Amino acid sequence: MAEGILKKMVDEYGAQLVSVSSAGTHAQNEQPANFLAMSVASMNEINLLKHRARLLTKKIMERSDLVLALAQNHVDFMKSKFPKYMDKVHLLKNYMRDEPLENADIFDPIGAEGEIFQQVFNDIKVELERVTGHIVNASMDKI
């Protein structure tokens, strides 16, 4: 859901040079988005029908300017597998904050009910609304 939300926000900024993609620490390549995730996203005018999961790789880490993780265990995984790229990795809820939040994880809703997916969608959206302007501005600085 995060990829879809951020893509929509970046499009609304008109930032054509920002590329948004997602990868999972334990994803099964080519799996479609979860049905409830697609449903919640669709209710929020985001289409995930073409989304396919992919596993996080060294190549993805190399090519990324910024990697936003939703939970600390994702950060820990990247630290163990890709320590060279940790300067790019940030926990979404703590990105661009003066003081880190104590509990900065966003819950993984897989296996939960639809209302939990909606709450997670809302949590991700709030955080991405907070940082999208910075992401877009940072991309403009690279031109």
Backbone bond lengths (Angstrom), bond angles and torsions (degrees), N, CA, C in turn:
res aa  C-N    CA-C-N  psi(-1)  N-CA   C-N-CA  omega(-1)  CA-C   N-CA-C  phi
1 M - - - 1.443 - - 1.530 110.72 -
2 A 1.340 116.27 -35.53 1.463 119.61 -176.77 1.521 111.91 -59.85
3 E 1.324 116.43 -42.14 1.471 119.46 179.06 1.519 110.80 -59.53
4 G 1.320 116.77 -46.76 1.460 120.89 -179.46 1.514 112.28 -62.86
5 I 1.323 116.30 -42.41 1.474 120.57 179.52 1.521 110.08 -62.73
6 L 1.337 116.48 -48.99 1.468 119.45 -177.36 1.524 111.49 -66.38
7 K 1.319 118.02 -38.47 1.467 119.91 177.15 1.525 110.62 -59.07
8 K 1.326 116.18 -43.86 1.466 119.85 179.55 1.526 110.91 -63.15
9 M 1.320 116.95 -43.06 1.463 120.12 -179.77 1.520 111.80 -65.75
10 V 1.316 116.76 -42.45 1.462 120.95 178.77 1.529 109.90 -63.05
11 D 1.337 116.83 -41.32 1.468 120.83 176.73 1.524 110.86 -60.82
12 E 1.330 117.00 -40.55 1.460 120.96 179.86 1.523 111.39 -64.97
13 Y 1.330 117.23 -28.86 1.464 121.45 174.51 1.531 111.06 -76.39
14 G 1.327 117.43 -16.40 1.453 121.24 -176.10 1.521 112.38 74.91
15 A 1.305 116.53 23.56 1.469 122.04 -176.79 1.523 109.82 -88.08
16 Q 1.304 115.93 88.37 1.460 121.09 -175.26 1.523 113.02 -74.22
17 L 1.317 118.11 -16.85 1.461 120.76 -177.21 1.523 113.25 -90.17
18 V 1.330 117.32 -4.16 1.460 120.91 179.23 1.522 108.89 -90.56
19 S 1.309 116.20 123.40 1.459 121.69 177.61 1.525 108.22 -105.12
20 V 1.315 116.28 129.58 1.463 121.95 -177.87 1.520 108.95 -119.11
21 S 1.313 116.94 129.93 1.461 120.80 173.98 1.518 108.49 -150.37
22 S 1.308 115.53 165.40 1.457 119.42 -179.58 1.518 110.05 -130.53
23 A 1.317 114.05 157.14 1.461 121.75 176.10 1.519 106.59 -151.84
24 G 1.306 115.60 148.60 1.457 120.06 -177.44 1.517 112.33 -107.16
25 T 1.313 115.27 153.11 1.459 120.32 178.50 1.519 111.66 -73.52
26 H 1.332 116.78 -23.62 1.464 121.15 178.79 1.529 111.27 -138.21
27 A 1.331 116.03 31.45 1.461 121.39 -176.95 1.519 111.75 -71.76
28 Q 1.309 114.78 152.51 1.462 121.40 171.47 1.519 106.73 -99.67
29 N 1.323 115.83 113.54 1.465 120.97 -176.49 1.518 111.99 -50.66
30 E 1.332 113.09 137.66 1.469 123.64 174.35 1.525 114.92 73.52
31 Q 1.332 118.41 5.83 1.469 119.73 175.22 1.526 108.91 -71.94
32 P 1.325 117.67 136.05 1.469 119.21 175.40 1.534 110.14 -69.58
33 A 1.309 114.75 165.00 1.467 120.02 176.67 1.524 109.87 -62.18
34 N 1.310 116.02 150.12 1.451 122.67 176.09 1.529 109.42 -56.45
35 F 1.338 116.30 141.67 1.458 120.81 -177.87 1.530 112.15 -56.56
36 L 1.323 117.93 -44.05 1.468 120.17 -179.72 1.528 111.22 -66.94
37 A 1.332 117.03 -36.64 1.466 120.08 175.49 1.526 110.06 -62.34
38 M 1.334 116.50 -43.74 1.467 120.17 178.52 1.524 111.01 -62.81
39 S 1.320 116.39 -40.28 1.459 121.23 -179.07 1.529 111.25 -64.63
40 V 1.316 116.04 -48.85 1.475 120.51 179.94 1.528 109.91 -63.57
41 A 1.314 116.93 -43.71 1.465 120.18 179.13 1.528 110.13 -61.38
42 S 1.322 116.95 -43.85 1.458 121.44 -179.88 1.528 111.35 -60.39
43 M 1.326 116.80 -40.03 1.470 120.46 177.84 1.530 110.86 -63.95
44 N 1.327 116.41 -19.46 1.460 121.88 179.48 1.535 111.50 -108.37
45 E 1.340 115.22 23.04 1.460 123.34 175.03 1.531 113.83 61.89
46 I 1.340 115.54 36.90 1.459 122.44 175.70 1.521 107.39 -124.38
47 N 1.322 116.57 126.28 1.451 121.67 -176.89 1.533 110.12 -99.69
48 L 1.327 116.21 116.34 1.466 121.51 178.57 1.531 112.72 -106.52
49 L 1.325 117.67 12.52 1.467 120.06 -176.93 1.527 112.83 -59.06
50 K 1.314 118.07 -34.79 1.464 120.88 -178.73 1.528 112.98 -90.12
51 H 1.312 116.83 -5.42 1.471 119.61 -178.32 1.529 110.54 -65.61
52 R 1.316 115.16 136.97 1.461 122.23 174.09 1.518 108.49 -133.47
53 A 1.308 115.65 135.71 1.461 121.05 -179.62 1.524 110.26 -68.36
54 R 1.314 114.91 151.75 1.461 120.26 171.80 1.518 108.36 -146.36
55 L 1.297 114.05 149.40 1.453 121.76 -178.69 1.522 109.72 -81.43
56 L 1.310 116.81 137.62 1.461 122.30 177.64 1.530 109.44 -63.63
57 T 1.323 116.22 130.91 1.462 121.71 -178.29 1.529 110.55 -128.41
58 K 1.319 115.18 167.21 1.467 121.37 176.14 1.532 110.02 -58.79
59 K 1.315 117.07 -41.65 1.462 121.29 -179.55 1.535 111.54 -60.30
60 I 1.328 116.19 -41.63 1.469 120.09 177.49 1.528 109.79 -63.90
61 M 1.316 116.60 -43.96 1.468 120.60 179.54 1.528 110.72 -62.28
62 E 1.324 117.20 -42.46 1.471 121.52 179.62 1.524 111.27 -59.90
63 R 1.319 116.44 -42.75 1.471 121.57 -173.66 1.528 113.49 -81.24
64 S 1.305 117.54 -13.65 1.463 120.97 -175.63 1.522 111.73 -85.95
65 D 1.319 115.43 140.00 1.459 120.87 172.40 1.518 111.01 -88.15
66 L 1.335 115.60 -29.26 1.459 122.07 -176.41 1.526 108.15 -146.05
67 V 1.319 115.84 134.63 1.458 121.61 177.08 1.531 106.92 -125.65
68 L 1.326 115.86 116.10 1.462 121.31 179.32 1.517 109.27 -104.73
69 A 1.311 116.10 121.68 1.463 122.22 179.81 1.522 109.05 -101.92
70 L 1.323 115.28 149.47 1.463 119.34 -179.54 1.522 112.95 -90.50
71 A 1.323 117.06 -19.33 1.470 119.57 -176.72 1.525 110.30 -145.55
72 Q 1.317 114.70 154.33 1.463 120.53 -177.85 1.526 112.19 -61.42
73 N 1.336 117.48 -34.18 1.465 117.81 178.92 1.531 111.67 -64.61
74 H 1.324 117.86 -26.40 1.465 121.28 174.82 1.527 109.84 -69.87
75 V 1.324 115.83 -42.91 1.470 120.62 177.46 1.523 109.80 -62.04
76 D 1.323 116.26 -44.70 1.469 120.49 179.61 1.524 111.44 -61.11
77 F 1.324 117.00 -41.07 1.465 121.41 177.27 1.534 110.17 -60.06
78 M 1.331 116.34 -47.36 1.463 119.70 -179.40 1.522 111.56 -64.41
79 K 1.320 115.23 -37.16 1.468 119.34 178.71 1.531 110.66 -62.78
80 S 1.316 117.00 -37.97 1.463 120.29 -179.15 1.531 111.91 -76.77
81 K 1.319 118.23 -34.58 1.464 121.77 -176.12 1.536 113.82 -92.87
82 F 1.322 116.45 -32.28 1.462 120.98 -173.25 1.531 111.61 -135.25
83 P 1.331 118.97 55.90 1.470 120.86 -174.18 1.534 113.35 -59.44
84 K 1.293 117.44 -27.36 1.465 122.38 -178.50 1.535 112.28 -63.20
85 Y 1.331 117.09 -23.78 1.462 121.04 -172.77 1.532 113.78 -108.34
86 M 1.319 116.92 14.31 1.465 119.50 -174.15 1.527 113.83 -66.20
87 D 1.321 117.57 -18.89 1.465 119.42 177.09 1.529 111.50 -66.70
88 K 1.333 117.90 -16.72 1.462 123.25 179.44 1.525 112.74 -92.73
89 V 1.321 117.16 -13.12 1.470 122.16 -169.56 1.525 110.84 -96.27
90 H 1.310 115.14 132.19 1.466 121.74 178.56 1.519 109.38 -141.98
91 L 1.297 116.15 145.04 1.455 122.15 171.30 1.531 106.64 -76.79
92 L 1.328 117.41 124.52 1.463 121.47 -172.95 1.520 112.79 -49.57
93 K 1.312 117.87 -49.77 1.470 119.74 -176.01 1.525 112.78 -66.49
94 N 1.324 118.04 -19.82 1.463 120.38 179.22 1.521 113.34 -101.96
95 Y 1.313 117.04 -7.33 1.461 120.44 -179.40 1.526 110.06 -66.49
96 M 1.319 116.20 131.03 1.467 124.04 178.85 1.527 113.15 63.52
97 R 1.319 116.81 33.03 1.467 121.14 173.61 1.522 108.67 -113.16
98 D 1.313 116.20 144.72 1.465 120.53 176.78 1.520 111.32 -68.48
99 E 1.320 115.73 -39.40 1.467 121.66 -179.92 1.527 108.52 -123.97
100 P 1.331 117.73 129.82 1.472 119.03 179.25 1.527 111.62 -66.54
101 L 1.317 115.43 146.16 1.457 121.08 175.94 1.525 108.78 -75.53
102 E 1.318 116.18 149.94 1.459 120.51 -179.51 1.531 111.52 -67.65
103 N 1.323 116.75 -48.08 1.464 120.66 177.28 1.519 107.46 -115.72
104 A 1.331 115.95 95.08 1.458 120.35 -172.90 1.528 113.15 -103.89
105 D 1.314 117.62 10.44 1.465 120.23 179.24 1.525 111.14 -78.44
106 I 1.322 115.05 144.05 1.456 121.57 168.81 1.523 106.14 -104.21
107 F 1.298 115.87 126.23 1.458 123.69 -174.62 1.523 111.57 -59.48
108 D 1.323 116.83 138.17 1.467 122.08 173.87 1.532 107.32 -85.88
109 P 1.333 117.73 114.78 1.469 120.10 -172.73 1.528 115.67 -83.40
110 I 1.324 118.34 -0.16 1.462 119.46 -177.66 1.531 109.78 -54.90
111 G 1.319 115.24 126.45 1.460 121.51 -178.56 1.521 113.81 92.75
112 A 1.329 116.41 -5.58 1.469 120.57 -178.36 1.533 110.50 -94.27
113 E 1.316 115.14 175.05 1.463 122.85 178.46 1.531 110.76 -78.85
114 G 1.332 115.61 165.49 1.457 122.02 -177.62 1.512 114.36 -57.19
115 E 1.329 117.72 -38.21 1.469 119.10 -178.77 1.531 111.25 -66.55
116 I 1.322 117.35 -28.84 1.468 120.49 175.94 1.524 109.21 -69.47
117 F 1.342 117.43 -40.58 1.463 120.89 176.71 1.527 109.93 -59.64
118 Q 1.332 116.76 -40.66 1.469 120.13 178.92 1.525 110.29 -64.14
119 Q 1.317 117.68 -42.13 1.465 120.33 179.09 1.524 111.02 -64.21
120 V 1.321 117.12 -42.36 1.471 120.66 177.97 1.529 109.68 -64.47
121 F 1.320 117.25 -42.76 1.467 120.95 176.03 1.522 109.51 -55.02
122 N 1.336 116.35 -48.08 1.465 121.07 -179.43 1.529 111.23 -61.75
123 D 1.332 117.04 -42.75 1.471 120.79 179.40 1.530 110.89 -60.83
124 I 1.329 116.05 -46.00 1.465 120.42 179.60 1.528 109.94 -63.51
125 K 1.327 116.24 -44.14 1.469 120.90 -178.14 1.527 111.43 -60.48
126 V 1.321 117.09 -45.14 1.470 120.98 179.53 1.528 110.70 -58.47
127 E 1.326 115.94 -44.97 1.463 119.33 -178.64 1.524 111.47 -69.32
128 L 1.316 117.73 -40.14 1.461 119.44 179.11 1.528 111.67 -69.26
129 E 1.326 117.65 -33.73 1.466 119.73 174.30 1.521 110.47 -60.93
130 R 1.308 116.07 -35.62 1.462 121.72 -178.89 1.531 112.05 -68.00
131 V 1.349 118.16 -33.03 1.472 120.26 -171.66 1.528 115.16 -112.00
132 T 1.324 118.78 -10.11 1.464 120.08 -174.79 1.525 112.31 -60.38
133 G 1.294 118.16 -40.63 1.463 120.68 178.60 1.523 111.51 -57.66
134 H 1.313 116.12 -42.71 1.468 120.18 178.21 1.530 110.49 -64.49
135 I 1.316 117.18 -43.56 1.464 120.94 -179.71 1.526 110.48 -60.34
136 V 1.324 116.38 -45.75 1.461 120.72 179.84 1.514 110.06 -64.30
137 N 1.328 118.53 -45.74 1.458 121.53 179.95 1.526 111.56 -62.78
138 A 1.330 117.35 -39.67 1.466 121.36 178.48 1.524 110.29 -62.96
139 S 1.330 117.01 -36.45 1.473 119.56 179.22 1.526 110.37 -68.49
140 M 1.315 117.46 -33.97 1.461 121.10 179.12 1.527 110.61 -68.89
141 D 1.325 117.16 -32.29 1.467 121.46 178.90 1.523 111.82 -65.65
142 K 1.322 118.10 -21.54 1.468 121.98 -177.73 1.527 112.96 -84.76
143 I 1.320 116.51 -7.33 1.479 119.79 -177.59 1.511 109.90 -74.40
